[in-house]
Amino acid sequence: MSRLVCSLFVVILAAWWSMPASLLAADTVCIQCHGGLEGRLGEPVAQWQTSVHAENGISCHDCHGGDPADSAMAMSPERGFIGVPDYVDVPDFCGRCHVGVAEEYKAGAHGQAIENGGAQCVVCHGNHAIEKATLELINEEDCSQCHTYERAALIRMSLVETDKVITTVEHDLERLYRLGFAVDDMQGELFNQRNRFHRIFHGVDVERVRRETADVEGELGKIVKQVVSMDSTLSQRKLWGSVVIGLFVLAGVVFLLLRKAYEEEEKS
């Protein structure tokens, strides 16, 4: 009986681990309650379900506080509920998780102008239907709602090549990992450089973006060299593997020829 219980526990645990983060995050009283409401009280749930937050298991209480397991205390300040921040407080609200980005933003032109209506996080990223951070968020349609697009275009231009390098390195490290190479250190450095890259443009300083992206590309170049070295090692392994297989095949052919010659000699 105990063996059956253990087996069931393992199955349940495996199912829980394999469950998408969005489903785990959705199992809160916040989602259950607001998901059944209409209008502005229900809209955030539908928007959140399409967001990068939902994709990564970040739910209502992670931002707004409160108790996600107790409907009576879900919005209680005693359980940490902080509700919706004022416009000027949004950077600090988001900055509890996105620390480096918030620091860059506050030091930049947008952050310095927030008291006068300068753009803050949700203006560009949205509040509940938050998209994954990509260069597509820097576009003429959105940026020109507040000012001309020229500076934003220059910033985006400086970021494009670095973004491509990051994507290429990500794919290369994933490929090498699947092939059995130890890439933990390189993945850690890529993580650091990617975070640094994502912080850079929140300061909206064109010259600084150019300098910083050049530095990031320099650090990524070091990872690329290691990737090239590993690919060279992989090619050598394949070459020697082919040689060994060829030798085995040749040895097999020689063995068959000798055996045939021996059999013919025996017959004669």
Secondary structure, 3 states (H helix, E strand, C coil): CHHHHHHHHHHHHHHHHHCCHHHHHHCCHHHHHHCCCCHHHCHHHHHHCCCHHHHCCCCHHHHHCCCCCCCCCCCCHHHCCCCCCCHHHHHHHHHCCCHHHHHHHHHCHHHHCHHHCCCCHHHHHCCCCCCCCCHHHCCHHHHCCCCCCHHHHHHHHHHHHHHHHHHHHHHHHHHHHHCCCCCHHHHHHHHHHHHHHHHHHHHCCHHHHHHHHHHHHHHHHHHHHHHHHHHHHHHHHHHHHHHHHHHHHHHHHHHHHHHHHHHHHHHC
